[in-house]
Amino acid sequence: MTGKVYLVGAGPGDPELLTLKALRVLRSADAVLHDDLVAPEILQLVSPTAQIFNVGKRCGKKKIQQAEINSLMVALAASGLRVVRLKGGDPLIFGRAGEEIEALRGSNIPFEIVPGVTTALGAAAAAQIPLTHRRASSSLVLITAHLSKKGATRKGAAESDASDWSNFVASGATLVIYMPGQNYAYIAKRLTAAGLAGNTPCAIISRATTKYQRTHRTTVVELHRAPQLVAPTLLVVGEVVGLADPAAVAMEFALPELLQRNDKDTVLPEPVFNTLRPQTPAAIDEESMS
């Protein structure tokens, strides 16, 4: 009897960011194959009777090849087990889920994808950085700082990658760079070569959403001076990073100057007054019906 594989997102680190479905699937799993970046607290939620396999690949050091992971998933499910492939963040964003889906389909193994809070969203929230803002950025791009070895050998792959960075910069999008490594000078060079201004704010977020999180804010031109924070790290680049500064936020959302005055004779303009006036339940009902 064939079992089933669940490709599950563990989120960026904080166990409380797991979805309810992910928690339910973990507790009922017969076998769990997890990455190195999955927090120990999350693994403690797995059923004590389940088989647990660490199949992580981190910092260029591979304990197991992707083909072996695929074979292990297929073999466990083919024996009738309920298998969870547990990945940090979301399984569909830089998680090699596409390759595993191909292997499962090729072996006629049923599977289901359980999304998770991807690292970009979790890290930005923890660092209080709005990834989009109507006055700073209306789009978001998730990229990695390097090509795979296989991709780098393809004709024109490196040139295409460099061109993409120029397109991203020209769009004015917020850039979130996964796996930036420690060579920040190289990344800064690529960003400036793509046309990004040197005074563009950026932030390095280390071990996001955990008790060990550290955030270093700087600019592209000063990025090469950034400290070597502990992996995993994420690099956020764009004007929105400046909005993590409480003073900048206060300035951005300041009320009109007249609201700061203490002159008791000042009369608020009707549009401003309406914006600030609390709505009564009746007013809310009328508005929803119109």
C-alpha positions as CSV (number, residue, x, y, z in Angstrom):
1,M,0.0,0.0,0.0
2,T,1.4,3.4,-1.1
3,G,1.8,6.1,1.5
4,K,1.9,9.8,0.9
5,V,4.6,12.6,1.0
6,Y,3.9,16.1,2.5
7,L,6.3,18.9,1.4
8,V,6.0,21.1,4.5
9,G,7.3,24.6,5.1
10,A,8.7,25.0,8.7
11,G,8.8,28.8,8.5
12,P,11.8,31.0,9.2
13,G,12.6,29.6,12.7
14,D,10.0,30.6,15.3
15,P,7.9,27.5,16.0
16,E,4.8,29.7,16.6
17,L,5.0,30.7,12.9
18,L,4.1,27.1,11.8
19,T,0.7,26.8,10.2
20,L,-1.9,24.6,12.0
21,K,-1.9,22.2,9.1
22,A,1.9,21.8,9.3
23,L,1.6,21.0,13.0
24,R,-1.1,18.5,12.4
25,V,0.9,16.7,9.7
26,L,4.1,16.7,11.8
27,R,2.3,15.1,14.7
28,S,0.8,12.3,12.5
29,A,4.0,11.6,10.4
30,D,5.6,8.2,10.3
31,A,8.9,9.6,8.9
32,V,10.3,13.1,8.7
33,L,13.1,14.3,6.4
34,H,14.3,17.7,7.6
35,D,16.8,20.3,6.6
36,D,19.5,21.7,8.8
37,L,17.7,25.0,9.1
38,V,14.7,23.6,10.8
39,A,14.6,24.7,14.4
40,P,15.1,22.0,17.1
41,E,11.9,23.2,18.8
42,I,10.0,22.4,15.7
43,L,11.5,18.9,15.5
44,Q,10.3,18.3,19.1
45,L,6.7,18.6,17.8
46,V,7.2,15.4,15.7
47,S,5.6,12.2,16.9
48,P,8.0,10.3,19.2
49,T,7.3,7.1,17.1
50,A,8.3,8.7,13.8
51,Q,11.6,8.0,12.0
52,I,13.7,11.2,11.7
53,F,16.3,11.8,9.0
54,N,18.6,14.9,8.8
55,V,19.0,15.5,5.1
56,G,20.4,19.0,5.3
57,K,22.7,20.7,2.9
58,R,24.2,23.9,4.4
59,C,27.1,26.2,3.6
60,G,28.1,24.2,0.6
61,K,28.6,21.0,2.7
62,K,26.2,18.2,1.6
63,K,25.5,15.3,4.0
64,I,23.4,13.7,1.3
65,Q,22.8,14.3,-2.4
66,Q,19.5,15.5,-3.7
67,A,19.0,12.2,-5.7
68,E,19.4,10.3,-2.4
69,I,16.8,12.4,-0.7
70,N,14.4,11.8,-3.6
71,S,15.0,8.0,-3.4
72,L,14.5,8.0,0.3
73,M,11.2,9.8,0.1
74,V,10.0,7.5,-2.6
75,A,11.1,4.3,-0.8
76,L,9.5,5.4,2.5
77,A,6.2,6.3,0.9
78,A,6.2,3.2,-1.3
79,S,6.3,1.1,1.9
80,G,3.1,2.7,3.0
81,L,4.4,5.5,5.4
82,R,3.1,9.0,5.8
83,V,6.3,11.0,5.0
84,V,7.0,14.7,5.8
85,R,9.7,16.5,3.9
86,L,10.3,19.4,6.2
87,K,12.0,22.5,4.8
88,G,12.9,25.9,6.3
89,G,10.7,28.8,5.2
90,D,8.4,27.8,2.3
91,P,9.1,24.6,0.3
92,L,8.4,26.3,-3.0
93,I,10.9,29.2,-2.6
94,F,14.5,28.2,-3.0
95,G,13.7,24.8,-1.4
96,R,14.3,22.4,-4.3
97,A,10.7,21.3,-4.0
98,G,10.4,21.3,-7.8
99,E,13.0,18.6,-8.1
100,E,11.3,16.5,-5.4
101,I,7.9,16.9,-7.0
102,E,9.3,15.6,-10.3
103,A,10.7,12.5,-8.5
104,L,7.4,11.8,-6.7
105,R,5.4,12.2,-9.9
106,G,7.8,9.9,-11.7
107,S,7.3,7.2,-9.1
108,N,3.5,7.8,-8.9
109,I,3.7,8.7,-5.2
110,P,0.9,10.9,-3.9
111,F,2.0,14.2,-2.4
112,E,0.7,17.4,-1.0
113,I,2.3,20.8,-0.4
114,V,1.8,22.6,2.9
115,P,3.1,26.2,2.5
116,G,5.0,28.0,5.2
117,V,6.0,31.5,6.1
118,T,8.9,32.1,3.7
119,T,12.1,33.5,5.2
120,A,11.8,36.9,3.4
121,L,8.5,37.7,5.0
122,G,9.4,36.4,8.4
123,A,12.8,38.2,8.5
124,A,11.3,41.5,7.3
125,A,8.5,41.3,9.9
126,A,11.0,40.5,12.7
127,A,13.2,43.5,11.6
128,Q,10.1,45.7,11.2
129,I,10.9,46.4,7.5
130,P,7.8,46.8,5.2
131,L,8.8,45.1,2.0
132,T,6.5,47.3,0.0
133,H,5.4,50.8,0.6
134,R,3.2,53.1,-1.6
135,R,5.9,55.8,-1.5
136,A,9.0,53.7,-1.7
137,S,8.4,50.4,-3.5
138,S,5.5,48.8,-5.2
139,S,7.1,45.5,-6.1
140,L,9.3,42.8,-4.5
141,V,11.9,40.5,-6.0
142,L,13.3,37.4,-4.3
143,I,16.7,36.3,-5.6
144,T,19.8,34.3,-4.6
145,A,23.3,35.7,-4.6
146,H,24.7,32.9,-6.7
147,L,23.9,30.4,-9.4
148,S,24.2,26.7,-8.9
149,K,27.3,25.1,-10.4
150,K,25.1,23.4,-13.0
151,G,23.4,26.7,-13.9
152,A,26.7,28.6,-14.0
153,T,28.1,26.3,-16.7
154,R,25.2,26.9,-19.1
155,K,26.0,29.2,-22.0
156,G,25.2,32.8,-21.1
157,A,23.9,31.9,-17.6
158,A,26.2,34.3,-15.8
159,E,25.5,37.2,-18.3
160,S,21.8,36.6,-18.0
161,D,22.0,36.7,-14.2
162,A,23.9,40.0,-14.3
163,S,21.3,41.4,-16.7
164,D,18.5,40.3,-14.4
165,W,20.0,42.3,-11.5
166,S,20.0,45.4,-13.7
167,N,16.3,44.8,-14.6
168,F,15.4,44.4,-10.9
169,V,17.2,47.6,-10.0
170,A,15.6,49.6,-12.8
171,S,12.1,48.5,-11.6
172,G,12.6,50.1,-8.2
173,A,11.6,46.9,-6.5
174,T,12.7,45.9,-3.0
175,L,15.3,43.2,-3.4
176,V,15.5,40.3,-0.9
177,I,18.7,38.3,-1.5
178,Y,18.7,34.8,-0.1
179,M,22.0,33.1,0.8
180,P,24.2,36.2,0.4
181,G,27.2,34.5,2.0
182,Q,29.8,36.7,3.6
183,N,31.3,38.4,0.6
184,Y,29.3,41.6,0.9
185,A,31.8,43.6,-1.1
186,Y,31.1,41.4,-4.1
187,I,27.3,41.8,-3.7
188,A,27.7,45.6,-3.3
189,K,29.8,45.6,-6.5
190,R,27.1,43.7,-8.4
191,L,24.4,46.1,-7.0
192,T,26.2,49.2,-8.0
193,A,27.1,47.8,-11.4
194,A,23.4,47.1,-11.9
195,G,22.7,50.8,-11.3
196,L,21.7,51.0,-7.7
197,A,22.7,54.2,-5.8
198,G,25.4,53.8,-3.2
199,N,23.2,55.4,-0.5
200,T,20.4,52.9,-0.9
201,P,19.6,51.4,2.6
202,C,20.1,47.7,3.2
203,A,19.9,45.3,6.1
204,I,21.5,42.0,6.9
205,I,19.2,39.8,9.1
206,S,20.8,36.8,10.8
207,R,18.8,33.9,12.2
208,A,15.5,35.7,11.7
209,T,12.6,35.2,14.1
210,T,14.7,33.3,16.7
211,K,16.0,34.5,20.0
212,Y,19.5,34.8,18.4
213,Q,18.3,37.2,15.7
214,R,20.6,40.1,14.8
215,T,20.0,42.8,12.3
216,H,22.7,45.1,10.8
217,R,21.4,48.2,8.8
218,T,23.8,50.0,6.5
219,T,23.9,51.3,2.9
220,V,25.1,49.6,-0.3
221,V,28.3,51.7,-0.4
222,E,29.1,50.7,3.2
223,L,28.0,47.1,2.8
224,H,31.6,45.8,2.6
225,R,32.1,47.0,6.2
226,A,29.3,44.8,7.5
227,P,30.0,42.4,10.3
228,Q,30.1,38.6,9.5
229,L,26.8,37.6,11.1
230,V,26.0,34.0,11.7
231,A,24.3,32.1,8.9
232,P,21.5,31.8,7.8
233,T,21.4,35.4,6.8
234,L,19.2,37.4,4.4
235,L,19.9,40.7,2.7
236,V,17.1,43.2,2.2
237,V,17.9,46.1,-0.2
238,G,15.8,49.1,-0.9
239,E,14.3,52.4,0.4
240,V,11.9,50.4,2.5
241,V,14.7,49.5,4.9
242,G,14.9,53.1,6.0
243,L,11.4,52.8,7.3
244,A,12.6,50.4,10.0
245,D,13.9,53.5,11.7
246,P,11.2,54.8,14.1
247,A,12.2,58.4,13.3
248,A,11.8,57.8,9.6
249,V,8.4,56.2,10.1
250,A,7.3,59.1,12.3
251,M,8.3,61.6,9.6
252,E,6.7,59.5,6.8
253,F,3.3,59.3,8.6
254,A,3.3,62.7,10.3
255,L,0.0,64.4,10.5
256,P,-0.4,67.8,8.9
257,E,1.5,70.6,10.7
258,L,-1.7,72.2,11.9
259,L,-2.5,69.1,14.0
260,Q,0.7,69.8,16.0
261,R,-0.5,73.3,17.0
262,N,-2.0,74.0,20.4
263,D,-4.0,77.0,19.1
264,K,-7.5,76.2,20.5
265,D,-9.1,78.4,17.8
266,T,-7.7,76.3,15.0
267,V,-10.4,74.6,13.1
268,L,-9.6,71.3,11.4
269,P,-10.4,71.1,7.7
270,E,-13.4,68.8,7.2
271,P,-11.5,66.1,5.2
272,V,-8.9,65.7,8.0
273,F,-11.5,65.8,10.7
274,N,-13.5,63.1,9.0
275,T,-10.4,60.9,8.8
276,L,-9.7,61.3,12.5
277,R,-13.3,61.0,13.8
278,P,-14.2,57.6,15.3
279,Q,-17.0,55.9,13.5
280,T,-20.1,54.8,15.2
281,P,-21.5,51.3,14.6
282,A,-24.4,52.9,12.7
283,A,-22.0,54.9,10.4
284,I,-20.0,51.7,9.8
285,D,-23.2,49.8,8.8
286,E,-24.3,52.6,6.5
287,E,-20.9,52.7,4.8
288,S,-20.8,48.9,4.3
289,M,-24.2,49.0,2.7
290,S,-23.4,51.8,0.3
